[in-house]
């Protein structure tokens, strides 16, 4: 797979500020508004150390993404990295796993959180028809933003990221004055099982940083921009998470469990009254909107990259003549999010998605190790994760450890999903080869042309 961007017809318009804020926006999502209570219920005042431990584990994954992202600079993110290292089949599997098993379901769930948050303030959104209308309007708006150009999409993400971070930073700054130091003491250490399960929750709170790398083909000087942005964003997110947990724990203490749905809103209520809780609810809705906007900006680039390589229907590789964006991939992806948003019932699929994103991260770490052994143009200018083989090894151990927390149903469902993807891959490849054979010299009769046309239609439907 080429690592340049010569044939993608996309404009490189995303710099360090845009990519850094996009990563921060992708990570600091709706989860942080409920996370402090979930972690505190399990670990108590020891919860802050859970963030530290989880941050060390995730640093290895972030560094591997930074390294491989500085070497493979085409659109596609995780798919492009795995495809460059292991070939088309592993890349195809990763693309489908990330695209369908994680991104669509996660974004659809976030759309429902938007409606749920607004329903607390505006009960009309408890009505199914009103929710569907809200989903349609929001999805359509996000599609339009991203079809008009990556610059417009990044601008929207920047604005949303800044707006949603202000209340969180306000809680950190003003909340310390309400902290009761006695709430930060712990009497005993949690068991390894409890700590393991909580680390799993924390891991998914950090998931999402890789979404921004799906637009690699539109990043300025990716060999420098990708690692710098990942490092800045990772450090910022870890600090913000730890400070929010400290303030929430210090202010609410043992009462944290009473505010499991919205602990930060409860902290804001104690700081500035009911208006604070309202602001945090709106902030949660805006946060979800920002995450979905970012997803519609970046994930369609994976479809675009896969279509360019012949792994997805060709129409997904079309670039808009005026805006230079993969507009059909963006529209298709946005419509799928809308369909899943109104379908509801994502609980079991979300569990499977959790297992899938872990496997995607594992595949990228293995790709990092493989590509270190492969000479590539401009290697001397690329980022190299510190620690040699120790860094990816920490990431591998961490992921395998987290996977052991999954149940038998989640493991079986994931294996079945991967098996179906493999079948689709070989069927698609067979149809493609069949069409190419029918186009060979001597196969130009009207009958054969008709068969080839039907085969092409069949391939585009796969």
Secondary structure, 3 states (H helix, E strand, C coil): CCCCCCCCCCCCCECHHHHHHHHHHHHCCCCHHHHHHHHHHHHHHHHHHHHHHHHHHHHHHHHHHHHHHHHCCCCCCHHHHHHHHHCHHHHHHHHHHHHHHHHHHHHHHHHHHHHHHHHHHCHHHHCHHHHHHHHHHHHHHHHHHHHCCHHHHHHHHHHHHHHHHHHHHHHHHHHHHHCCHHHHCCCCCCCHHHHHHHHHHHHHHHCCHHHHHHHHHHECCHHHHHHHHHHHHHHHHHHHHHHHHHHHHHHHHHHHHHHCCCHHHHHHHHHHCHHHHHHHHHHHHHHHHHHHHHHHHHHHHHHHHHHHCCCCCHHHHCCCCCCCCCHHHHHHHHHHHHHHHHHCCCHHHHHHHHHHHHHHHHHHHHHHHHHHCCCCCCHHHCCCCCCCHHHHHHHHHHHHHHHCCCCHHHHHHHHHHHHHHHHHHHHHHHHHHHHHHHCCCCCCCHHHHHHHHHHHHHHHHC
